[in-house]
Amino acid sequence: MLDLTYEAPKAKVIAGATGDWELVIGMEVHAQVATKAKLFSGASTEFGAEPNANVAFVDAGMPGMLPVINEGCIAQAVRTGLGIKAQINLRSAFDRKNYFYPDLPQGYQISQLFHPIVGEGEVTVEMGNGTARRVRIERIHLEQDAGKSIHDMDPHMSFVDLNRTGVALMEIVSRPDIRGPEEAAAYVVKLRQILRYLGTCDGNMQNGNLRADVNVSVCRPGDYEKFAATGDFGHLGTRCEIKNMNSMRFIQMAIDYEARRQIAILEDGGKVDQETRLYDPDKNETRSMRSKEEAHDYRYFPDPDLMPLEIEQAWVDDIASSLPELPDAKKARFMSAFGLTDYDASVLTAEVENAHYFEEVAQGRDGKTAANWVINELFGRLRKEGHDIDDCPVSPAQLGGIIDLIAKGEISGKIAKDLFEIVFTEGGDPAAIVETRGMKQVTDTSAIEAAVEQVIAENPAQVEKAKQNPKLAGWFVGQVMKLTGGKANPAAVNEIVAQKLGL
Amino acid sequence: MSIDTETARRVAKLARIKVEEAALPALASEFNAILGFIEQLNEVDIDGVEPMTSVTPMRLKRRSDVVTDGNQQAAVLKNAPDAREGFFAVPKVVE
């Protein structure tokens, strides 16, 4: 595991007219559970289907239809809980949260208010420079997603698509342990990374498969410590909840705006109202969602259609034994086994697919060289093409082959980059390409000597200058490389040029 | 707990049930009668008694994670007062 000698990072401080303010942030992340079918029906969860195609009568709230729970969703929630070292509740239960909205045909959302399936856990969020925030997770519960309303297809009507209705969500609730906008975004990044490693949520924020509600309040320096010591929320300011954020950048902008809004109210002698707000990225402001306030009385009660959910410890243990290596452990192993820097290990483990790719390339080779090639050449080239590692035209074996050719001294580093470009655009076996296209490095000293002698003979004036100024030897090296088509071994060329010029 | 006319009005609104103003006092009194009965149940000593969730020893029924339903757009939309291009069409609701 990672060496946990982390210091906690400093809380973000905003200077007000009447003194400093600190931020206190808690988050509720809604993660769509990666399963084929919905939480309580056999309809598909596939994104992008025809409107209302993935709808069972249960999802449409037809009278008399009864929910039957999808075992896959339970397993995924348990797996997620285990991934954040959380307590798994062998007995949980479902409740109805009652409200009316066109995209909720049942008139209630089935959720787990009183007895969630996952209890307390934690997520370590690295903030650089040896600091990390340990964000405690209060709970994870399973619930149904709502449908989707589209408001811009008609001037007077809203259009409702129930394909997402009833898809399983995990609501991951944090404690108010997050102390700044950057930490909030880093927390979501880390959570997303863990979910993707576990395979319990695809983390696609663009499609809304991962979205966050952010609770923000401000307090004076020292107040948070009093809250931490006593657990008394009275030491903290009144919080506002910003709903449905699905971009790391907007999360940060919204928190910053909201904190400044609250500070302005407080410094004017006003009082912050606890309310739900929406962030408008076009105007960079948050505004009140008054309609939500009215419906805030959800009249929760246990869902009479569903018995309590009981799972067995042996089943939980089975899931635990199949957990993959998680980001923190993988990063630590990459640093110790391959000698990578903290930064390189972070980059390579950010996405699990990238980590797998790197590991295949690094197997039996120099880890640092493999990391350089994967990060600088491969990722750089993929980014240029707008490709992912999934549709990478160069296989780990091919990239490994290129690295082997350099290690064996068969090609120079410069030629290797040309070779990489050929493999990237045309494909093929690197060793064969080197052979057929005559790209092999010239290590034969007599051939290099001949080239050096030729350059010296053709440039007597430069030779004189170089004798005055040894730095000009580099010019000769360049000429020799040019003459040999870049195939000469640079170290050998350096040595022979210096020797022939008598430097 | 006692339900007044105002609370009855609020409960009706939350449940989206239209109740005429004149009917509210009678409704409030009915609520009170029901709650009174429930309060009476509170007198029963249930210390150490597990809440009963089923009259027979049953386990929550589960399904496998397999797609077995859907692809019935026409049937799903059949009862909709208004549907267009595969969507339910409702009066504009926008934040």
Interface residues (C-beta under 8 A of the other chain):
Chain A: T35 K36 A37 S41 G42 A43 S44 E50 P51 N52 A53 N54 V55 A56 F57 V58 A60 V68 I69 N70 E71 G72 C73 I74 N98 F100 Y101 P102 S149 I150 H151 M153 D154 P155 H156 M157 S158 F159 V160 D161 L162 L278 M289 S291 A295 D297 R299 L306 M307 P308 L309 E310
Chain B: R10 L14 R16 T53 S54 M58 R59 L60 K61 R62 R63 S64 D65 V66 V67 T68 D69 G70 N71 Q72 Q73 V76 L77 D82 R84 E85 G86 F87 F88 A89 V90 P91 K92 V93 V94 E95
